[in-house]
Structure formats: structure tokens, C-alpha cells
Amino acid sequence: MPSLRAPTILLFDSGLGGLSVLRELARQRPDARYVYAADDAGFPYGALDEATLIARVVSVMDALVARLAPDAVVISCNTASTAVLPALRARFSIPFIGTVPAIKPACEGSQTHLISVLATPGTVKRDYTKALIRDFAGSCRVTLVGSARLAPLVEATFAGEAVADADFAEEIAPAFVREAGSRTDTVVLACTHYPLVRERLERVAPWPVRWVDPAPAIARRTVSLVGSAKGERSPAPLRLFSTGTPLDAGLVGRIAGIPARNGELVPMSAELA
């Protein structure tokens, strides 16, 4: 799809987590026009069954694509990507780039062959995730850790609530495994919320590990589809959409590293609101 004009790229998540992908993509394609959409009325996605999740994301995407006509959409959410991408690609002609657990690079770089995938319960139980382990884990022993609380803790942190280190430590503890004289040396951050608090996770971790953040790879894949940068950073501010409460432009701008407009609401059907 390379073009002389700057593309409009829509990033979608259930909350603020996809901003970890947006800030990396904005570094690699600074001239693009960006839109960030959060289905915060449906947060957290890990608590939804697959049929409900698919129906919800398709409905929200119908409204967003009709209004914005993006050149590409990044589903910057592991839980949604592992369930909804086939339905979205069948419904729309524009490229959809997903976010899936980075199991292959994690296993390729592991010295102890003990890796953990820190995710939401929804991502952990998906057949897609199990297929990635089957196809790419090789000799690695993979521990799947589905935390129902970690993404909400991240959201609470950015909402200004006091979240104790002990709460974060408790959620990541199962990802640190000792086995036959070895221990986990790599943790896959399989929820885009988690890289937003990576420094805090490093601080409370039982021992140092390599944290695998998929954002750079997602950004490279997106750039490969829309083409490389054609100019300087776009003067257009980041547009914000949500389904529940308007996003805080100041907060989003600080996380993403680019100025943002005041948040707007996506019209939702009554049964999904």
C-alpha cells in the first residue's frame, strides 16, 4: 500500500495498553496520522467469552472504520488478536495487524530454556497461543501465566490510584520458575498493558530476566504494509476515541509521546453499551 501521502493508522485496544505499540510505531513512522481507540466500556477483555468478544470488537470496528477510513488497523491487544483477527480480515479489505505472544523470539533467545508468557486469562486459554507453543517453543519449557488483575492494576496506576509494589509482585510471581537447577530467564509480555509498567515489573521481579515486548516487531510489520516514512513528524495531533469515558488527552499524550486531541466517544449499539 505504499503511497506518497501519509497514511492514517488506527490502533485499537480495550484500554491504554495499546499505547505501548503506538509510541513505538510513531518512532518508526513519525509522519503518519494516528488514531487511538479504546473499548473501555468492555474492559477487561480477558473476562469475556470468545463469541462475545468477537461480536463486540466487530461492532466497534464497524463504527470506527466507517467514520475514519483508516489505511491500516493495528489490533494492539493480545486477547482480541488471538480471537478476532479472522473475523475482521474477512469483513474489511484494509490490512489488520495483530498482536500475539512473542513465543518464537523468546525461545530463540533463552539460555535456560525456561520461559514464561505473562498474559490475560483470555490469551492463555486461546488455541492460537497453544499453537504458537507447539510450533515455535522447540526445546523450551513454556509456563503460561494468565493474570486477571495485572492489566487493571496498570489502568489504576495511570488513573492516579495508589497501587502497591506487592500487588504487582504477586501477579508476576508465577512467571518465575525454578526447575532442575535452572530458572526462568525470559518473560514474554503478552498483554500490551504490561510494557507500560516494565520498569516497575523489573523492580519487583524475584530475579533479572529478559522481558520480550512485541511492540517493535508490530511496528515493523505495520511499516512494511503502509510503507516507510515520507517526511517529518505529522503536525496532526493524535485523535482519541473510546466507548465508555472520553480518554484524557494529557495522559495519553504523555504515555504515547505525541500530542493528542480531546477524546471522543464511539456510538455503541444498546446491547453492547
Salt bridges, closest charged atoms under 4 A:
ASP13 OD2 - HIS193 ND1 3.91
GLU24 OE1 - ARG27 NH2 2.77
ASP31 OD1 - ARG29 NE 2.62
ASP39 OD2 - ARG56 NE 2.57
GLU50 OE1 - ARG126 NH1 3.88
ASP62 OD1 - ARG91 NE 2.78
ASP71 OD1 - ARG5 NH2 2.48
ASP135 OD1 - ARG134 NE 3.56
GLU155 OE2 - HIS193 NE2 2.65
ASP165 OD1 - ARG200 NE 2.76
ASP165 OD1 - ARG203 NH2 3.09
ASP167 OD1 - ARG149 NH2 3.86
GLU170 OE1 - ARG149 NH1 3.97
GLU171 OE2 - ARG149 NH1 3.03
GLU179 OE1 - ARG141 NE 3.23
GLU202 OE2 - ARG198 NE 3.18
GLU264 OE1 - ARG67 NH2 2.65
GLU264 OE2 - ARG239 NH2 3.32
GLU264 OE2 - ARG261 NH2 3.66
